[in-house]
Amino acid sequence: MPQLDTSTWFITIVSMLFTLYTIMQLKVSKHTYHQNPEPTVMKSTQHSTPWQTKWTKIYSPLSLPLR
């Protein structure tokens, strides 16, 4: 049974890692980043809902008197 020749494995793995590193560097270098991101001002809209003019109180079950 012939033995497996592993003499070229090192250069194959190193060249693969170098290629992957180079490809990732090229992908990252082509990515555009915003120089000065600034928040956008959002206008709040008022909705006319019937419960805005009424006074409501929410009772917690724990604060109600025991029966």
Backbone as CSV, one residue per row, in Angstrom:
resi,resn,N_x,N_y,N_z,CA_x,CA_y,CA_z,C_x,C_y,C_z
1,MET,0.845,-1.176,0.000,0.000,0.000,0.000,0.893,1.242,0.000
2,PRO,0.706,2.148,-0.981,1.603,3.312,-1.052,1.280,4.319,0.059
3,GLN,2.298,5.026,0.460,2.117,6.050,1.494,1.652,7.352,0.859
4,LEU,0.949,8.113,1.670,0.424,9.383,1.202,1.541,10.426,1.223
5,ASP,1.692,11.114,0.110,2.738,12.133,0.016,2.218,13.443,0.610
6,THR,2.767,13.847,1.747,2.309,15.062,2.424,3.301,16.206,2.284
7,SER,4.226,16.094,1.382,5.243,17.135,1.269,4.682,18.448,0.732
8,THR,3.604,18.413,-0.028,3.065,19.634,-0.609,1.934,20.224,0.226
9,TRP,1.567,19.589,1.303,0.446,20.069,2.097,0.725,21.432,2.718
10,PHE,1.923,21.636,3.194,2.244,22.892,3.864,2.080,24.079,2.922
11,ILE,2.653,23.998,1.740,2.568,25.115,0.795,1.124,25.300,0.304
12,THR,0.382,24.220,0.203,-1.019,24.317,-0.211,-1.845,25.050,0.841
13,ILE,-1.662,24.698,2.103,-2.411,25.335,3.181,-2.001,26.794,3.343
14,VAL,-0.732,27.082,3.265,-0.263,28.460,3.408,-0.773,29.320,2.261
15,SER,-0.727,28.810,1.060,-1.219,29.592,-0.075,-2.733,29.797,0.007
16,MET,-3.457,28.804,0.507,-4.904,28.963,0.683,-5.200,30.048,1.718
17,LEU,-4.494,30.046,2.836,-4.708,31.060,3.865,-4.352,32.454,3.352
18,PHE,-3.270,32.540,2.612,-2.875,33.825,2.043,-3.934,34.338,1.066
19,THR,-4.474,33.455,0.254,-5.506,33.835,-0.709,-6.773,34.289,0.006
20,LEU,-7.190,33.556,1.028,-8.377,33.953,1.784,-8.176,35.297,2.469
21,TYR,-7.005,35.485,3.030,-6.706,36.764,3.682,-6.750,37.906,2.664
22,THR,-6.184,37.702,1.502,-6.161,38.729,0.464,-7.569,39.053,-0.020
23,ILE,-8.379,38.037,-0.216,-9.748,38.264,-0.676,-10.539,39.044,0.369
24,MET,-10.374,38.687,1.637,-11.094,39.408,2.690,-10.623,40.860,2.783
25,GLN,-9.343,41.083,2.626,-8.831,42.455,2.665,-9.385,43.280,1.509
26,LEU,-9.487,42.695,0.352,-10.048,43.407,-0.790,-11.522,43.708,-0.580
27,LYS,-12.252,42.769,-0.003,-13.675,43.006,0.250,-13.864,44.132,1.267
28,VAL,-13.057,44.146,2.313,-13.189,45.170,3.348,-12.748,46.531,2.820
29,SER,-11.722,46.549,2.000,-11.229,47.833,1.507,-12.211,48.487,0.530
30,LYS,-13.047,47.709,-0.121,-14.016,48.275,-1.056,-15.295,48.721,-0.366
31,HIS,-15.429,48.397,0.896,-16.627,48.785,1.632,-16.567,50.272,1.958
32,THR,-17.672,50.970,1.724,-17.684,52.410,1.999,-18.325,52.669,3.355
33,TYR,-17.698,53.472,4.146,-18.188,53.846,5.458,-18.609,55.315,5.436
34,HIS,-19.589,55.658,6.236,-20.003,57.051,6.352,-18.958,57.802,7.173
35,GLN,-18.627,58.989,6.715,-17.610,59.756,7.419,-18.135,60.321,8.726
36,ASN,-19.236,61.063,8.665,-19.817,61.659,9.861,-21.294,61.324,9.924
37,PRO,-21.646,60.233,10.544,-23.071,59.928,10.633,-23.769,60.897,11.582
38,GLU,-24.875,61.432,11.143,-25.632,62.369,11.966,-27.049,61.847,12.120
39,PRO,-27.621,62.033,13.297,-28.990,61.534,13.497,-30.002,62.356,12.708
40,THR,-31.001,61.687,12.232,-32.056,62.391,11.510,-33.150,62.774,12.501
41,VAL,-33.709,63.931,12.288,-34.755,64.431,13.175,-36.091,63.886,12.682
42,MET,-36.765,63.190,13.572,-38.059,62.619,13.223,-39.163,63.502,13.789
43,LYS,-40.141,63.798,12.963,-41.275,64.589,13.431,-42.299,63.647,14.050
44,SER,-42.750,64.012,15.228,-43.768,63.183,15.866,-45.137,63.625,15.381
45,THR,-45.946,62.661,15.060,-47.286,62.965,14.572,-48.284,62.737,15.691
46,GLN,-49.246,63.627,15.793,-50.281,63.508,16.810,-51.477,62.793,16.193
47,HIS,-51.870,61.735,16.842,-53.045,61.008,16.400,-54.211,61.376,17.314
48,SER,-55.341,61.584,16.737,-56.505,61.904,17.560,-57.176,60.602,17.981
49,THR,-56.955,60.248,19.208,-57.568,59.040,19.755,-58.503,59.436,20.879
50,PRO,-59.578,58.702,21.060,-60.574,59.105,22.054,-60.059,59.056,23.490
51,TRP,-59.064,58.240,23.766,-58.609,58.125,25.154,-57.583,59.177,25.539
52,GLN,-57.190,60.029,24.644,-56.240,61.071,25.019,-56.903,62.161,25.859
53,THR,-58.180,62.409,25.659,-58.845,63.476,26.404,-59.486,62.968,27.686
54,LYS,-59.577,61.666,27.872,-60.228,61.111,29.051,-59.189,60.744,30.098
55,TRP,-59.613,60.852,31.345,-58.736,60.449,32.433,-59.012,58.984,32.724
56,THR,-57.973,58.178,32.671,-58.138,56.753,32.946,-57.138,56.345,34.005
57,LYS,-57.530,55.347,34.775,-56.642,54.820,35.787,-56.626,53.307,35.646
58,ILE,-55.427,52.758,35.667,-55.291,51.312,35.564,-55.047,50.777,36.964
59,TYR,-55.903,49.872,37.382,-55.769,49.275,38.707,-54.980,47.988,38.621
60,SER,-53.987,47.905,39.445,-53.222,46.667,39.518,-54.006,45.692,40.396
61,PRO,-54.041,44.421,40.051,-54.788,43.452,40.864,-54.259,43.378,42.301
62,LEU,-52.992,43.667,42.503,-52.428,43.577,43.846,-52.845,44.789,44.710
63,SER,-53.219,45.888,44.088,-53.572,47.060,44.866,-55.061,47.130,45.200
64,LEU,-55.853,46.231,44.625,-57.277,46.210,44.914,-57.522,45.632,46.313
65,PRO,-58.578,46.083,46.985,-58.863,45.526,48.307,-59.312,44.066,48.216
66,LEU,-58.988,43.338,49.245,-59.371,41.914,49.267,-60.870,41.775,49.486
67,ARG,-61.480,40.802,48.903,-62.921,40.591,49.062,-63.201,39.614,50.166
